[in-house]
Amino acid sequence: MKVRVDPDICQGHTLCAMTAPNLFELSDIDGHAHAVGEDVPAEAETLAKEAARTCPEQAIIRF
């Protein structure tokens, strides 16, 4: 699985980084999230799905 955060949709609610801190981090400049890396390790797929589900803006794209 791969993930990315759509920067045009993300509003910086921080829920993804709280849910999966190893997969998402927040920008020091604007507080918006981005994926640490596009490839999600198999053991972290459940957390990636949970982070995507908790995003109020649905800014996390899984592919």
CHARMM internal coordinates of N, CA and C (Angstrom, degrees):
IC EDIT
DIST 1 N 1 CA 1.4421
DIST 1 CA 1 C 1.5240
ANGL 1 N 1 CA 1 C 108.91
DIST 1 C 2 N 1.3135
ANGL 1 CA 1 C 2 N 113.98
DIHE 1 N 1 CA 1 C 2 N 148.37
DIST 2 N 2 CA 1.4654
ANGL 1 C 2 N 2 CA 121.24
DIHE 1 CA 1 C 2 N 2 CA 175.46
DIST 2 CA 2 C 1.5328
ANGL 2 N 2 CA 2 C 108.07
DIHE 1 C 2 N 2 CA 2 C -126.45
DIST 2 C 3 N 1.3058
ANGL 2 CA 2 C 3 N 115.99
DIHE 2 N 2 CA 2 C 3 N 152.46
DIST 3 N 3 CA 1.4708
ANGL 2 C 3 N 3 CA 121.17
DIHE 2 CA 2 C 3 N 3 CA 177.07
DIST 3 CA 3 C 1.5152
ANGL 3 N 3 CA 3 C 109.78
DIHE 2 C 3 N 3 CA 3 C -137.78
DIST 3 C 4 N 1.2990
ANGL 3 CA 3 C 4 N 114.12
DIHE 3 N 3 CA 3 C 4 N 154.30
DIST 4 N 4 CA 1.4612
ANGL 3 C 4 N 4 CA 120.93
DIHE 3 CA 3 C 4 N 4 CA 169.25
DIST 4 CA 4 C 1.5167
ANGL 4 N 4 CA 4 C 106.97
DIHE 3 C 4 N 4 CA 4 C -152.00
DIST 4 C 5 N 1.3070
ANGL 4 CA 4 C 5 N 116.17
DIHE 4 N 4 CA 4 C 5 N 162.10
DIST 5 N 5 CA 1.4634
ANGL 4 C 5 N 5 CA 122.49
DIHE 4 CA 4 C 5 N 5 CA 178.42
DIST 5 CA 5 C 1.5238
ANGL 5 N 5 CA 5 C 107.39
DIHE 4 C 5 N 5 CA 5 C -110.95
DIST 5 C 6 N 1.3220
ANGL 5 CA 5 C 6 N 116.05
DIHE 5 N 5 CA 5 C 6 N 127.13
DIST 6 N 6 CA 1.4639
ANGL 5 C 6 N 6 CA 120.68
DIHE 5 CA 5 C 6 N 6 CA 177.40
DIST 6 CA 6 C 1.5278
ANGL 6 N 6 CA 6 C 108.25
DIHE 5 C 6 N 6 CA 6 C -74.55
DIST 6 C 7 N 1.3260
ANGL 6 CA 6 C 7 N 117.82
DIHE 6 N 6 CA 6 C 7 N 111.70
DIST 7 N 7 CA 1.4665
ANGL 6 C 7 N 7 CA 120.31
DIHE 6 CA 6 C 7 N 7 CA -175.97
DIST 7 CA 7 C 1.5308
ANGL 7 N 7 CA 7 C 113.60
DIHE 6 C 7 N 7 CA 7 C -67.50
DIST 7 C 8 N 1.3288
ANGL 7 CA 7 C 8 N 116.96
DIHE 7 N 7 CA 7 C 8 N -19.76
DIST 8 N 8 CA 1.4607
ANGL 7 C 8 N 8 CA 119.90
DIHE 7 CA 7 C 8 N 8 CA 178.69
DIST 8 CA 8 C 1.5269
ANGL 8 N 8 CA 8 C 112.01
DIHE 7 C 8 N 8 CA 8 C -79.65
DIST 8 C 9 N 1.3208
ANGL 8 CA 8 C 9 N 116.57
DIHE 8 N 8 CA 8 C 9 N -17.73
DIST 9 N 9 CA 1.4662
ANGL 8 C 9 N 9 CA 120.84
DIHE 8 CA 8 C 9 N 9 CA -177.41
DIST 9 CA 9 C 1.5308
ANGL 9 N 9 CA 9 C 111.79
DIHE 8 C 9 N 9 CA 9 C -104.36
DIST 9 C 10 N 1.3213
ANGL 9 CA 9 C 10 N 117.16
DIHE 9 N 9 CA 9 C 10 N -35.43
DIST 10 N 10 CA 1.4697
ANGL 9 C 10 N 10 CA 121.70
DIHE 9 CA 9 C 10 N 10 CA -176.22
DIST 10 CA 10 C 1.5302
ANGL 10 N 10 CA 10 C 110.32
DIHE 9 C 10 N 10 CA 10 C -57.87
DIST 10 C 11 N 1.3315
ANGL 10 CA 10 C 11 N 115.01
DIHE 10 N 10 CA 10 C 11 N 133.15
DIST 11 N 11 CA 1.4662
ANGL 10 C 11 N 11 CA 121.00
DIHE 10 CA 10 C 11 N 11 CA 178.11
DIST 11 CA 11 C 1.5308
ANGL 11 N 11 CA 11 C 112.23
DIHE 10 C 11 N 11 CA 11 C -113.29
DIST 11 C 12 N 1.3382
ANGL 11 CA 11 C 12 N 116.66
DIHE 11 N 11 CA 11 C 12 N 5.36
DIST 12 N 12 CA 1.4605
ANGL 11 C 12 N 12 CA 120.02
DIHE 11 CA 11 C 12 N 12 CA 176.05
DIST 12 CA 12 C 1.5127
ANGL 12 N 12 CA 12 C 115.03
DIHE 11 C 12 N 12 CA 12 C 75.80
DIST 12 C 13 N 1.3185
ANGL 12 CA 12 C 13 N 117.79
DIHE 12 N 12 CA 12 C 13 N 35.66
DIST 13 N 13 CA 1.4698
ANGL 12 C 13 N 13 CA 120.54
DIHE 12 CA 12 C 13 N 13 CA 178.82
DIST 13 CA 13 C 1.5333
ANGL 13 N 13 CA 13 C 112.45
DIHE 12 C 13 N 13 CA 13 C -71.67
DIST 13 C 14 N 1.3085
ANGL 13 CA 13 C 14 N 118.48
DIHE 13 N 13 CA 13 C 14 N -17.02
DIST 14 N 14 CA 1.4702
ANGL 13 C 14 N 14 CA 127.36
DIHE 13 CA 13 C 14 N 14 CA 175.85
DIST 14 CA 14 C 1.5255
ANGL 14 N 14 CA 14 C 115.48
DIHE 13 C 14 N 14 CA 14 C 73.47
DIST 14 C 15 N 1.3204
ANGL 14 CA 14 C 15 N 118.21
DIHE 14 N 14 CA 14 C 15 N 2.35
DIST 15 N 15 CA 1.4636
ANGL 14 C 15 N 15 CA 119.64
DIHE 14 CA 14 C 15 N 15 CA -176.95
DIST 15 CA 15 C 1.5222
ANGL 15 N 15 CA 15 C 112.28
DIHE 14 C 15 N 15 CA 15 C -64.29
DIST 15 C 16 N 1.3235
ANGL 15 CA 15 C 16 N 118.29
DIHE 15 N 15 CA 15 C 16 N -36.19
DIST 16 N 16 CA 1.4659
ANGL 15 C 16 N 16 CA 120.17
DIHE 15 CA 15 C 16 N 16 CA 179.60
DIST 16 CA 16 C 1.5252
ANGL 16 N 16 CA 16 C 110.40
DIHE 15 C 16 N 16 CA 16 C -64.23
DIST 16 C 17 N 1.3218
ANGL 16 CA 16 C 17 N 117.19
DIHE 16 N 16 CA 16 C 17 N -43.75
DIST 17 N 17 CA 1.4599
ANGL 16 C 17 N 17 CA 120.88
DIHE 16 CA 16 C 17 N 17 CA -179.66
DIST 17 CA 17 C 1.5240
ANGL 17 N 17 CA 17 C 111.59
DIHE 16 C 17 N 17 CA 17 C -68.50
DIST 17 C 18 N 1.3116
ANGL 17 CA 17 C 18 N 117.98
DIHE 17 N 17 CA 17 C 18 N -30.35
DIST 18 N 18 CA 1.4594
ANGL 17 C 18 N 18 CA 120.48
DIHE 17 CA 17 C 18 N 18 CA 175.92
DIST 18 CA 18 C 1.5251
ANGL 18 N 18 CA 18 C 110.71
DIHE 17 C 18 N 18 CA 18 C -74.12
DIST 18 C 19 N 1.3255
ANGL 18 CA 18 C 19 N 116.92
DIHE 18 N 18 CA 18 C 19 N -36.20
DIST 19 N 19 CA 1.4602
ANGL 18 C 19 N 19 CA 121.20
DIHE 18 CA 18 C 19 N 19 CA -179.03
DIST 19 CA 19 C 1.5236
ANGL 19 N 19 CA 19 C 111.48
DIHE 18 C 19 N 19 CA 19 C -75.67
DIST 19 C 20 N 1.3158
ANGL 19 CA 19 C 20 N 117.11
DIHE 19 N 19 CA 19 C 20 N -42.88
DIST 20 N 20 CA 1.4620
ANGL 19 C 20 N 20 CA 121.82
DIHE 19 CA 19 C 20 N 20 CA -176.06
DIST 20 CA 20 C 1.5351
ANGL 20 N 20 CA 20 C 110.25
DIHE 19 C 20 N 20 CA 20 C -136.42
DIST 20 C 21 N 1.3312
ANGL 20 CA 20 C 21 N 117.20
DIHE 20 N 20 CA 20 C 21 N 73.41
DIST 21 N 21 CA 1.4599
ANGL 20 C 21 N 21 CA 120.38
DIHE 20 CA 20 C 21 N 21 CA -174.89
DIST 21 CA 21 C 1.5298
ANGL 21 N 21 CA 21 C 114.32
DIHE 20 C 21 N 21 CA 21 C -64.19
DIST 21 C 22 N 1.3034
ANGL 21 CA 21 C 22 N 117.83
DIHE 21 N 21 CA 21 C 22 N -19.97
DIST 22 N 22 CA 1.4618
ANGL 21 C 22 N 22 CA 120.09
DIHE 21 CA 21 C 22 N 22 CA 177.46
DIST 22 CA 22 C 1.5240
ANGL 22 N 22 CA 22 C 112.21
DIHE 21 C 22 N 22 CA 22 C -82.06
DIST 22 C 23 N 1.3324
ANGL 22 CA 22 C 23 N 116.51
DIHE 22 N 22 CA 22 C 23 N -13.53
DIST 23 N 23 CA 1.4586
ANGL 22 C 23 N 23 CA 121.12
DIHE 22 CA 22 C 23 N 23 CA -177.28
DIST 23 CA 23 C 1.5232
ANGL 23 N 23 CA 23 C 113.53
DIHE 22 C 23 N 23 CA 23 C -106.30
DIST 23 C 24 N 1.3389
ANGL 23 CA 23 C 24 N 116.59
DIHE 23 N 23 CA 23 C 24 N -27.87
DIST 24 N 24 CA 1.4623
ANGL 23 C 24 N 24 CA 121.06
DIHE 23 CA 23 C 24 N 24 CA -176.19
DIST 24 CA 24 C 1.5124
ANGL 24 N 24 CA 24 C 109.86
DIHE 23 C 24 N 24 CA 24 C -131.75
DIST 24 C 25 N 1.3241
ANGL 24 CA 24 C 25 N 115.27
DIHE 24 N 24 CA 24 C 25 N 141.93
DIST 25 N 25 CA 1.4560
ANGL 24 C 25 N 25 CA 119.84
DIHE 24 CA 24 C 25 N 25 CA 174.97
DIST 25 CA 25 C 1.5203
ANGL 25 N 25 CA 25 C 108.77
DIHE 24 C 25 N 25 CA 25 C -135.56
DIST 25 C 26 N 1.3077
ANGL 25 CA 25 C 26 N 115.12
DIHE 25 N 25 CA 25 C 26 N 163.36
DIST 26 N 26 CA 1.4593
ANGL 25 C 26 N 26 CA 121.27
DIHE 25 CA 25 C 26 N 26 CA -175.35
DIST 26 CA 26 C 1.5159
ANGL 26 N 26 CA 26 C 110.95
DIHE 25 C 26 N 26 CA 26 C -105.48
DIST 26 C 27 N 1.3028
ANGL 26 CA 26 C 27 N 115.50
DIHE 26 N 26 CA 26 C 27 N 143.90
DIST 27 N 27 CA 1.4585
ANGL 26 C 27 N 27 CA 121.79
DIHE 26 CA 26 C 27 N 27 CA 178.32
DIST 27 CA 27 C 1.5238
ANGL 27 N 27 CA 27 C 109.85
DIHE 26 C 27 N 27 CA 27 C -71.88
DIST 27 C 28 N 1.3163
ANGL 27 CA 27 C 28 N 116.17
DIHE 27 N 27 CA 27 C 28 N 136.75
DIST 28 N 28 CA 1.4665
ANGL 27 C 28 N 28 CA 120.92
DIHE 27 CA 27 C 28 N 28 CA 175.52
DIST 28 CA 28 C 1.5216
ANGL 28 N 28 CA 28 C 111.10
DIHE 27 C 28 N 28 CA 28 C -71.93
DIST 28 C 29 N 1.3203
ANGL 28 CA 28 C 29 N 116.78
DIHE 28 N 28 CA 28 C 29 N -19.24
DIST 29 N 29 CA 1.4545
ANGL 28 C 29 N 29 CA 121.27
DIHE 28 CA 28 C 29 N 29 CA -176.49
DIST 29 CA 29 C 1.5194
ANGL 29 N 29 CA 29 C 112.03
DIHE 28 C 29 N 29 CA 29 C -82.78
DIST 29 C 30 N 1.3384
ANGL 29 CA 29 C 30 N 116.95
DIHE 29 N 29 CA 29 C 30 N -53.60
DIST 30 N 30 CA 1.4689
ANGL 29 C 30 N 30 CA 119.08
DIHE 29 CA 29 C 30 N 30 CA -175.25
DIST 30 CA 30 C 1.5268
ANGL 30 N 30 CA 30 C 114.33
DIHE 29 C 30 N 30 CA 30 C -122.19
DIST 30 C 31 N 1.3285
ANGL 30 CA 30 C 31 N 118.08
DIHE 30 N 30 CA 30 C 31 N -1.33
DIST 31 N 31 CA 1.4563
ANGL 30 C 31 N 31 CA 121.45
DIHE 30 CA 30 C 31 N 31 CA 177.94
DIST 31 CA 31 C 1.5133
ANGL 31 N 31 CA 31 C 114.77
DIHE 30 C 31 N 31 CA 31 C 79.21
DIST 31 C 32 N 1.3179
ANGL 31 CA 31 C 32 N 117.38
DIHE 31 N 31 CA 31 C 32 N 0.25
DIST 32 N 32 CA 1.4612
ANGL 31 C 32 N 32 CA 120.17
DIHE 31 CA 31 C 32 N 32 CA 179.33
DIST 32 CA 32 C 1.5208
ANGL 32 N 32 CA 32 C 110.13
DIHE 31 C 32 N 32 CA 32 C -77.86
DIST 32 C 33 N 1.3184
ANGL 32 CA 32 C 33 N 114.95
DIHE 32 N 32 CA 32 C 33 N 152.59
DIST 33 N 33 CA 1.4614
ANGL 32 C 33 N 33 CA 121.16
DIHE 32 CA 32 C 33 N 33 CA -176.79
DIST 33 CA 33 C 1.5183
ANGL 33 N 33 CA 33 C 111.83
DIHE 32 C 33 N 33 CA 33 C -86.30
DIST 33 C 34 N 1.3226
ANGL 33 CA 33 C 34 N 113.82
DIHE 33 N 33 CA 33 C 34 N 156.76
DIST 34 N 34 CA 1.4555
ANGL 33 C 34 N 34 CA 121.49
DIHE 33 CA 33 C 34 N 34 CA 168.31
DIST 34 CA 34 C 1.5238
ANGL 34 N 34 CA 34 C 107.70
DIHE 33 C 34 N 34 CA 34 C -149.05
DIST 34 C 35 N 1.3193
ANGL 34 CA 34 C 35 N 115.30
DIHE 34 N 34 CA 34 C 35 N 155.26
DIST 35 N 35 CA 1.4567
ANGL 34 C 35 N 35 CA 120.07
DIHE 34 CA 34 C 35 N 35 CA 178.96
DIST 35 CA 35 C 1.5202
ANGL 35 N 35 CA 35 C 108.95
DIHE 34 C 35 N 35 CA 35 C -72.86
DIST 35 C 36 N 1.3247
ANGL 35 CA 35 C 36 N 116.29
DIHE 35 N 35 CA 35 C 36 N 138.18
DIST 36 N 36 CA 1.4579
ANGL 35 C 36 N 36 CA 121.36
DIHE 35 CA 35 C 36 N 36 CA 177.00
DIST 36 CA 36 C 1.5271
ANGL 36 N 36 CA 36 C 109.09
DIHE 35 C 36 N 36 CA 36 C -62.62
DIST 36 C 37 N 1.3177
ANGL 36 CA 36 C 37 N 115.45
DIHE 36 N 36 CA 36 C 37 N -40.22
DIST 37 N 37 CA 1.4569
ANGL 36 C 37 N 37 CA 122.53
DIHE 36 CA 36 C 37 N 37 CA 176.33
DIST 37 CA 37 C 1.5157
ANGL 37 N 37 CA 37 C 107.96
DIHE 36 C 37 N 37 CA 37 C -151.97
DIST 37 C 38 N 1.3010
ANGL 37 CA 37 C 38 N 116.83
DIHE 37 N 37 CA 37 C 38 N 152.64
DIST 38 N 38 CA 1.4611
ANGL 37 C 38 N 38 CA 119.42
DIHE 37 CA 37 C 38 N 38 CA -177.39
DIST 38 CA 38 C 1.5350
ANGL 38 N 38 CA 38 C 111.85
DIHE 37 C 38 N 38 CA 38 C -70.20
DIST 38 C 39 N 1.3255
ANGL 38 CA 38 C 39 N 116.88
DIHE 38 N 38 CA 38 C 39 N -38.09
DIST 39 N 39 CA 1.4601
ANGL 38 C 39 N 39 CA 121.01
DIHE 38 CA 38 C 39 N 39 CA -177.85
DIST 39 CA 39 C 1.5198
ANGL 39 N 39 CA 39 C 110.57
DIHE 38 C 39 N 39 CA 39 C -82.08
DIST 39 C 40 N 1.3256
ANGL 39 CA 39 C 40 N 115.20
DIHE 39 N 39 CA 39 C 40 N 127.72
DIST 40 N 40 CA 1.4614
ANGL 39 C 40 N 40 CA 121.58
DIHE 39 CA 39 C 40 N 40 CA 179.05
DIST 40 CA 40 C 1.5264
ANGL 40 N 40 CA 40 C 107.90
DIHE 39 C 40 N 40 CA 40 C -100.31
DIST 40 C 41 N 1.3384
ANGL 40 CA 40 C 41 N 118.40
DIHE 40 N 40 CA 40 C 41 N 125.33
DIST 41 N 41 CA 1.4567
ANGL 40 C 41 N 41 CA 120.39
DIHE 40 CA 40 C 41 N 41 CA 176.54
DIST 41 CA 41 C 1.5363
ANGL 41 N 41 CA 41 C 110.06
DIHE 40 C 41 N 41 CA 41 C -60.78
DIST 41 C 42 N 1.3103
ANGL 41 CA 41 C 42 N 116.42
DIHE 41 N 41 CA 41 C 42 N 147.42
DIST 42 N 42 CA 1.4670
ANGL 41 C 42 N 42 CA 121.31
DIHE 41 CA 41 C 42 N 42 CA -177.18
DIST 42 CA 42 C 1.5266
ANGL 42 N 42 CA 42 C 112.05
DIHE 41 C 42 N 42 CA 42 C -53.38
DIST 42 C 43 N 1.3207
ANGL 42 CA 42 C 43 N 117.03
DIHE 42 N 42 CA 42 C 43 N -38.39
DIST 43 N 43 CA 1.4668
ANGL 42 C 43 N 43 CA 119.98
DIHE 42 CA 42 C 43 N 43 CA -177.92
DIST 43 CA 43 C 1.5261
ANGL 43 N 43 CA 43 C 112.98
DIHE 42 C 43 N 43 CA 43 C -72.46
DIST 43 C 44 N 1.3316
ANGL 43 CA 43 C 44 N 118.14
DIHE 43 N 43 CA 43 C 44 N -11.05
DIST 44 N 44 CA 1.4634
ANGL 43 C 44 N 44 CA 121.63
DIHE 43 CA 43 C 44 N 44 CA -179.66
DIST 44 CA 44 C 1.5295
ANGL 44 N 44 CA 44 C 112.91
DIHE 43 C 44 N 44 CA 44 C -108.25
DIST 44 C 45 N 1.3233
ANGL 44 CA 44 C 45 N 117.82
DIHE 44 N 44 CA 44 C 45 N 4.61
DIST 45 N 45 CA 1.4653
ANGL 44 C 45 N 45 CA 120.28
DIHE 44 CA 44 C 45 N 45 CA -178.04
DIST 45 CA 45 C 1.5195
ANGL 45 N 45 CA 45 C 112.93
DIHE 44 C 45 N 45 CA 45 C -61.40
DIST 45 C 46 N 1.3133
ANGL 45 CA 45 C 46 N 117.76
DIHE 45 N 45 CA 45 C 46 N -38.19
DIST 46 N 46 CA 1.4657
ANGL 45 C 46 N 46 CA 120.90
DIHE 45 CA 45 C 46 N 46 CA 179.03
DIST 46 CA 46 C 1.5245
ANGL 46 N 46 CA 46 C 110.30
DIHE 45 C 46 N 46 CA 46 C -62.20
DIST 46 C 47 N 1.3206
ANGL 46 CA 46 C 47 N 117.32
DIHE 46 N 46 CA 46 C 47 N -42.23
DIST 47 N 47 CA 1.4692
ANGL 46 C 47 N 47 CA 120.65
DIHE 46 CA 46 C 47 N 47 CA 177.96
DIST 47 CA 47 C 1.5227
ANGL 47 N 47 CA 47 C 111.40
DIHE 46 C 47 N 47 CA 47 C -65.88
DIST 47 C 48 N 1.3234
ANGL 47 CA 47 C 48 N 117.20
DIHE 47 N 47 CA 47 C 48 N -38.73
DIST 48 N 48 CA 1.4667
ANGL 47 C 48 N 48 CA 120.70
DIHE 47 CA 47 C 48 N 48 CA 178.37
DIST 48 CA 48 C 1.5237
ANGL 48 N 48 CA 48 C 110.45
DIHE 47 C 48 N 48 CA 48 C -62.65
DIST 48 C 49 N 1.3193
ANGL 48 CA 48 C 49 N 116.64
DIHE 48 N 48 CA 48 C 49 N -42.70
DIST 49 N 49 CA 1.4694
ANGL 48 C 49 N 49 CA 120.84
DIHE 48 CA 48 C 49 N 49 CA 178.67
DIST 49 CA 49 C 1.5235
ANGL 49 N 49 CA 49 C 110.67
DIHE 48 C 49 N 49 CA 49 C -65.42
DIST 49 C 50 N 1.3154
ANGL 49 CA 49 C 50 N 116.60
DIHE 49 N 49 CA 49 C 50 N -40.17
DIST 50 N 50 CA 1.4718
ANGL 49 C 50 N 50 CA 121.14
DIHE 49 CA 49 C 50 N 50 CA 178.69
DIST 50 CA 50 C 1.5273
ANGL 50 N 50 CA 50 C 110.40
DIHE 49 C 50 N 50 CA 50 C -64.91
DIST 50 C 51 N 1.3244
ANGL 50 CA 50 C 51 N 117.14
DIHE 50 N 50 CA 50 C 51 N -42.80
DIST 51 N 51 CA 1.4642
ANGL 50 C 51 N 51 CA 120.74
DIHE 50 CA 50 C 51 N 51 CA 178.45
DIST 51 CA 51 C 1.5248
ANGL 51 N 51 CA 51 C 110.36
DIHE 50 C 51 N 51 CA 51 C -61.87
DIST 51 C 52 N 1.3208
ANGL 51 CA 51 C 52 N 117.36
DIHE 51 N 51 CA 51 C 52 N -42.69
DIST 52 N 52 CA 1.4694
ANGL 51 C 52 N 52 CA 120.99
DIHE 51 CA 51 C 52 N 52 CA 178.79
DIST 52 CA 52 C 1.5191
ANGL 52 N 52 CA 52 C 110.72
DIHE 51 C 52 N 52 CA 52 C -63.50
DIST 52 C 53 N 1.3200
ANGL 52 CA 52 C 53 N 116.77
DIHE 52 N 52 CA 52 C 53 N -39.09
DIST 53 N 53 CA 1.4582
ANGL 52 C 53 N 53 CA 120.97
DIHE 52 CA 52 C 53 N 53 CA -178.75
DIST 53 CA 53 C 1.5287
ANGL 53 N 53 CA 53 C 111.70
DIHE 52 C 53 N 53 CA 53 C -69.24
DIST 53 C 54 N 1.3261
ANGL 53 CA 53 C 54 N 117.50
DIHE 53 N 53 CA 53 C 54 N -32.37
DIST 54 N 54 CA 1.4665
ANGL 53 C 54 N 54 CA 120.14
DIHE 53 CA 53 C 54 N 54 CA -177.32
DIST 54 CA 54 C 1.5266
ANGL 54 N 54 CA 54 C 113.71
DIHE 53 C 54 N 54 CA 54 C -83.97
DIST 54 C 55 N 1.3278
ANGL 54 CA 54 C 55 N 117.50
DIHE 54 N 54 CA 54 C 55 N -11.43
DIST 55 N 55 CA 1.4630
ANGL 54 C 55 N 55 CA 120.35
DIHE 54 CA 54 C 55 N 55 CA -178.17
DIST 55 CA 55 C 1.5279
ANGL 55 N 55 CA 55 C 110.31
DIHE 54 C 55 N 55 CA 55 C -68.82
DIST 55 C 56 N 1.3443
ANGL 55 CA 55 C 56 N 117.79
DIHE 55 N 55 CA 55 C 56 N 116.12
DIST 56 N 56 CA 1.4642
ANGL 55 C 56 N 56 CA 120.60
DIHE 55 CA 55 C 56 N 56 CA -178.45
DIST 56 CA 56 C 1.5335
ANGL 56 N 56 CA 56 C 113.08
DIHE 55 C 56 N 56 CA 56 C -62.30
DIST 56 C 57 N 1.3215
ANGL 56 CA 56 C 57 N 116.03
DIHE 56 N 56 CA 56 C 57 N -28.38
DIST 57 N 57 CA 1.4664
ANGL 56 C 57 N 57 CA 120.27
DIHE 56 CA 56 C 57 N 57 CA -177.76
DIST 57 CA 57 C 1.5254
ANGL 57 N 57 CA 57 C 112.63
DIHE 56 C 57 N 57 CA 57 C -94.06
DIST 57 C 58 N 1.3543
ANGL 57 CA 57 C 58 N 116.67
DIHE 57 N 57 CA 57 C 58 N -6.53
DIST 58 N 58 CA 1.4670
ANGL 57 C 58 N 58 CA 121.39
DIHE 57 CA 57 C 58 N 58 CA -176.13
DIST 58 CA 58 C 1.5299
ANGL 58 N 58 CA 58 C 110.97
DIHE 57 C 58 N 58 CA 58 C 56.50
DIST 58 C 59 N 1.3346
ANGL 58 CA 58 C 59 N 115.27
DIHE 58 N 58 CA 58 C 59 N 43.84
DIST 59 N 59 CA 1.4659
ANGL 58 C 59 N 59 CA 122.04
DIHE 58 CA 58 C 59 N 59 CA -176.29
DIST 59 CA 59 C 1.5268
ANGL 59 N 59 CA 59 C 113.39
DIHE 58 C 59 N 59 CA 59 C -86.84
DIST 59 C 60 N 1.3349
ANGL 59 CA 59 C 60 N 116.82
DIHE 59 N 59 CA 59 C 60 N -10.27
DIST 60 N 60 CA 1.4699
ANGL 59 C 60 N 60 CA 119.83
DIHE 59 CA 59 C 60 N 60 CA -178.73
DIST 60 CA 60 C 1.5176
ANGL 60 N 60 CA 60 C 108.82
DIHE 59 C 60 N 60 CA 60 C -90.35
DIST 60 C 61 N 1.3153
ANGL 60 CA 60 C 61 N 114.24
DIHE 60 N 60 CA 60 C 61 N 124.90
DIST 61 N 61 CA 1.4555
ANGL 60 C 61 N 61 CA 120.75
DIHE 60 CA 60 C 61 N 61 CA -179.40
DIST 61 CA 61 C 1.5183
ANGL 61 N 61 CA 61 C 108.42
DIHE 60 C 61 N 61 CA 61 C -106.80
DIST 61 C 62 N 1.3274
ANGL 61 CA 61 C 62 N 115.58
DIHE 61 N 61 CA 61 C 62 N 124.69
DIST 62 N 62 CA 1.4698
ANGL 61 C 62 N 62 CA 120.91
DIHE 61 CA 61 C 62 N 62 CA 176.82
DIST 62 CA 62 C 1.5112
ANGL 62 N 62 CA 62 C 108.24
DIHE 61 C 62 N 62 CA 62 C -105.20
DIST 62 C 63 N 1.3216
ANGL 62 CA 62 C 63 N 115.94
DIHE 62 N 62 CA 62 C 63 N 137.29
DIST 63 N 63 CA 1.4605
ANGL 62 C 63 N 63 CA 119.31
DIHE 62 CA 62 C 63 N 63 CA 177.03
DIST 63 CA 63 C 1.5087
ANGL 63 N 63 CA 63 C 109.98
DIHE 62 C 63 N 63 CA 63 C -150.99
END
COOR INIT
IC SEED 1 N 1 CA 1 C
IC BUILD
